[in-house]
Amino acid sequence: MPGMAKPPPLTPLNHRLADPIPIPPPKPFQSRLRHPSSRKTIYDRNLSRTQTTPTSLPAFAYLFHALITHHHSQSGSVSDIETRLNRAGYPLGIKLLDLLLYRQQTATQRPATRPTRIVELLQFIHTTLWRALWGRTADALEQSTTKRNEYMIVDNEPVVNTYISIPREMSQLNCAAFVAGIVEGMCDAAGFGMEGVTAHWASAQGEAKGEGQEVEEMWPGKTIFLLRLSEEAVGREEAIKANGG
């Protein structure tokens, strides 16, 4: 018909297409991880071998500062930052329970058993966990006089707060919430349900008793870790005591 374009000519079936471009073979995978001269990584170490030299404190402070900066940029409030730090430490506590029990069994040449009582678990955290993390035990272990499911672990100088500068508008922020997450993870891994583990400045607790200024002058970074056990865990403990356990 007039005014219509002609259709393109048909390509014959025997028309030979151009030869395809050959695909080069894939290159062998080369890891970008840097290995020491011995070609051994952390996964080659013996689990029962404890650390003989202390970890570099500046290196730890640098990494922990990066962790706080990241969560601060993703958070909108002090409670949100502490929640994120708690979640970051929680998986470590789950893994540390099995690791410390295994090392304890290797060192004593006796089978290590998981803590089955509340006091046993808290003493394990107060001594074994604190010594594995910070090279010393915690400063105090107390039970609340008003609530049966609350216990407190006191640390006068938490390492995680040593090089942390908190602005005045965020004075309630306690970066030891990361350690609180480790404690909560260990309690859950041991079978003791927790309502939560939180970190509080001792000066804030002392203000209610009229001792805030004295506590702040003696230990400005003193932190109280408040452990709140679930009613199921407390009920199980009372049942064991009632049966003479």
WOKA-V395412 format. One record per pair of residues at least 6 apart in sequence whose ideal C-beta (glycine too) atoms are under 6 Angstrom apart, sorted by the first residue. I is the first residue (numbers start at 1). J is the second residue. D is the distance in whole Angstrom. If there is no record, write none. Layout:
# WOKA-V395412
i=(I | I)
j=(J | J)
d=(D | D)
This chain:
# WOKA-V395412
i=(47 | 48 | 48 | 61 | 68 | 71 | 71 | 72 | 75 | 78 | 78 | 78 | 82 | 85 | 85 | 86 | 86 | 86 | 89 | 89 | 89 | 90 | 90 | 90 | 92 | 93 | 93 | 93 | 94 | 94 | 97 | 97 | 97 | 100 | 100 | 101 | 104 | 105 | 105 | 114 | 115 | 115 | 115 | 118 | 121 | 121 | 122 | 122 | 125 | 126 | 126 | 126 | 127 | 130 | 130 | 131 | 134 | 138 | 138 | 139 | 139 | 139 | 140 | 141 | 142 | 143 | 144 | 149 | 149 | 149 | 150 | 151 | 152 | 152 | 153 | 154 | 155 | 156 | 156 | 157 | 158 | 158 | 160 | 160 | 160 | 161 | 161 | 161 | 164 | 166 | 174 | 174 | 176 | 176 | 177 | 180 | 180 | 180 | 180 | 183 | 184 | 184 | 187 | 192 | 193 | 193 | 193 | 195 | 195 | 196 | 197 | 198 | 199 | 199 | 200 | 202 | 202 | 202 | 203 | 203 | 203 | 205 | 206 | 206)
j=(102 | 103 | 106 | 163 | 175 | 81 | 84 | 81 | 81 | 170 | 172 | 173 | 177 | 177 | 178 | 177 | 180 | 181 | 178 | 181 | 182 | 181 | 184 | 185 | 182 | 182 | 185 | 186 | 185 | 189 | 186 | 189 | 190 | 128 | 132 | 112 | 112 | 111 | 112 | 190 | 121 | 124 | 190 | 237 | 190 | 192 | 141 | 151 | 183 | 138 | 141 | 153 | 137 | 137 | 138 | 137 | 159 | 153 | 155 | 154 | 155 | 156 | 154 | 153 | 152 | 151 | 150 | 228 | 229 | 234 | 228 | 227 | 224 | 226 | 225 | 224 | 223 | 219 | 222 | 221 | 176 | 223 | 175 | 176 | 178 | 175 | 176 | 221 | 175 | 173 | 199 | 201 | 199 | 223 | 199 | 197 | 198 | 199 | 225 | 197 | 194 | 197 | 194 | 233 | 230 | 232 | 233 | 228 | 230 | 228 | 227 | 226 | 223 | 225 | 224 | 215 | 222 | 224 | 212 | 215 | 216 | 224 | 212 | 215)
d=(6 | 6 | 4 | 4 | 6 | 5 | 4 | 6 | 5 | 6 | 5 | 5 | 4 | 4 | 4 | 5 | 6 | 4 | 4 | 3 | 4 | 4 | 6 | 4 | 5 | 4 | 3 | 4 | 4 | 4 | 5 | 4 | 6 | 6 | 6 | 4 | 5 | 6 | 4 | 6 | 4 | 5 | 6 | 5 | 6 | 6 | 6 | 6 | 6 | 5 | 5 | 6 | 5 | 5 | 5 | 6 | 5 | 5 | 5 | 5 | 6 | 5 | 4 | 6 | 5 | 5 | 4 | 6 | 5 | 5 | 5 | 5 | 5 | 6 | 4 | 6 | 5 | 4 | 5 | 6 | 5 | 5 | 5 | 5 | 6 | 6 | 6 | 5 | 5 | 5 | 5 | 6 | 4 | 5 | 5 | 4 | 6 | 5 | 6 | 5 | 5 | 4 | 5 | 5 | 4 | 5 | 5 | 4 | 6 | 5 | 5 | 5 | 5 | 6 | 5 | 5 | 4 | 5 | 5 | 5 | 4 | 6 | 4 | 4)
